[in-house]
Amino acid sequence: MAHNELDKNLIECRNKLPDHITATMRSRLDETYRMIREMEKPMDKLPSETIKKRKPLRKGLVIAVAAAILGLLILSPVLIPPTMAESLNKLPIVGNIFKLAGDLGLQKAEEEGLTTTVNESASHDGFTITATKVSYDGIRIALELTRTAPEGTEGALYHLRSIMNDTAKKGSFENIQVWLPSGHYGRLSLGTNLVTEPSESVLVQLNDLSGDIPDQFDLTVKMGLKGYKRPFELKVPVVKMAGHTVLTSEETKIYQGESWKIAAKIDISPITTHLVINIADKYLQEEMGFDLADHEGNVLESHGGHVYHLEGEAAKSYDAFPTRPKSITVKPYLDRGMQGKQYIPELELVVPVPENPEDGSK
């Protein structure tokens, strides 16, 4: 790409940005443009054969820069102009799914080094699927998978709207299977974030883990791509992070003149909090929910709705506590729609939390 053409494209891209972005964002974008120019200069001096070999690298650079710009705009309070959004929508995101998926726990795992970097891959038919990073906190497993596609491949690995409209191109995601050693999981979720699609990377999560799962094991993953019968099989090494504590409590409460036996299991980790609650001989209706609060009354944000396994039992996941609480209060409530939550103090459970994470049963 000639320098005048590069400058023209960069100016056009910069002109599409909102006029009222912050000075810090403007400075970071200007630095990004400078880096692109610096990366471009040596290529003009290389032989044509070498330039051809380096084209995939340059394409990767452009995609990475697009991801960085998009990340800036996601964090900014301004609206993305339609023209800018349309341009960004055509560039698949590569990597950084832990940061871009909108999950505060996974963002924390990425920022505080709580993920394990792996480089396990499988290749055939010109495609390569690579497991790049994994996080396991004893409550859930999160895995980032990235596709490298042959030149000329149309469509990204994952684009939910294309999948829903049945317009996904050959070589895009089609199915996935996951095996745990001697363990089970309640839900398998897959995706990115609608803001970050289309994407060459995808986030795979296994939630509601149960069974005898060791602290270190190999996770077997098989991913299928559309138009290809042979799956991509990976063996991903998984290591459990420190700080997982399991708390249990069981009490009998009196509510509306009746006896309610309530048992709760709370898993806490540096990035997730998970509640399983059982109310013996009672049917939990759809409008009954549960909040978790620390010893100061701060209520956690929840992610994911209730999962009713059996009558009287529900499971729910929440964000992690910012700091380790002295106690956790389970706050049952009735969802009254527009009227909000009607808490039931008679059914509340207060569960002490040991100071040392290793003091909880595992």
TARA-V430765 format. One record per backbone hydrogen bond with DSSP energy under -1.0 kcal/mol. NH is the residue of the N-H (numbers start at 1). CO is the residue of the C=O. If there is no record, write none. Layout:
NH & CO
NH & CO
//
This chain:
6 & 2
7 & 3
8 & 4
9 & 5
10 & 6
11 & 7
12 & 8
13 & 9
14 & 10
15 & 11
17 & 14
26 & 22
27 & 23
28 & 24
29 & 25
30 & 26
31 & 27
32 & 28
33 & 29
34 & 30
35 & 31
36 & 32
37 & 33
38 & 34
39 & 35
40 & 36
41 & 37
44 & 41
45 & 42
46 & 43
51 & 47
52 & 48
53 & 49
54 & 50
58 & 54
59 & 55
60 & 56
61 & 57
62 & 58
63 & 59
64 & 60
65 & 61
66 & 62
67 & 63
68 & 64
69 & 65
70 & 66
71 & 67
72 & 68
73 & 69
74 & 70
75 & 71
85 & 81
86 & 82
87 & 83
88 & 84
89 & 85
91 & 88
93 & 198
100 & 96
101 & 97
107 & 103
108 & 104
109 & 105
110 & 106
111 & 107
112 & 108
114 & 109
116 & 134
118 & 132
120 & 131
122 & 129
124 & 127
127 & 124
128 & 148
129 & 122
130 & 146
131 & 120
132 & 144
134 & 116
135 & 142
137 & 140
141 & 206
142 & 135
143 & 204
144 & 133
145 & 202
146 & 130
147 & 200
148 & 128
153 & 150
158 & 199
163 & 159
164 & 160
165 & 161
167 & 162
171 & 226
172 & 169
173 & 157
174 & 224
175 & 224
177 & 222
179 & 220
184 & 210
186 & 207
187 & 207
189 & 205
191 & 203
196 & 193
199 & 158
200 & 93
202 & 145
203 & 191
204 & 143
205 & 189
206 & 141
207 & 187
209 & 139
210 & 184
212 & 182
213 & 211
217 & 238
219 & 236
220 & 179
221 & 234
222 & 177
223 & 232
224 & 175
226 & 172
228 & 225
232 & 223
234 & 221
236 & 219
238 & 217
240 & 215
241 & 136
245 & 268
246 & 361
247 & 266
249 & 264
251 & 262
253 & 260
255 & 258
258 & 255
260 & 253
262 & 251
263 & 278
264 & 249
265 & 276
266 & 247
267 & 274
268 & 245
269 & 272
273 & 318
274 & 267
275 & 316
276 & 265
277 & 314
278 & 263
279 & 312
280 & 261
282 & 279
288 & 285
289 & 333
291 & 331
293 & 329
294 & 298
297 & 294
300 & 292
303 & 317
307 & 315
313 & 310
314 & 277
316 & 275
318 & 273
319 & 301
328 & 351
329 & 293
330 & 349
331 & 291
333 & 289
334 & 342
335 & 287
336 & 340
339 & 336
340 & 337
342 & 334
344 & 332
347 & 344
348 & 345
349 & 330
351 & 328
353 & 326
359 & 356
361 & 246
//
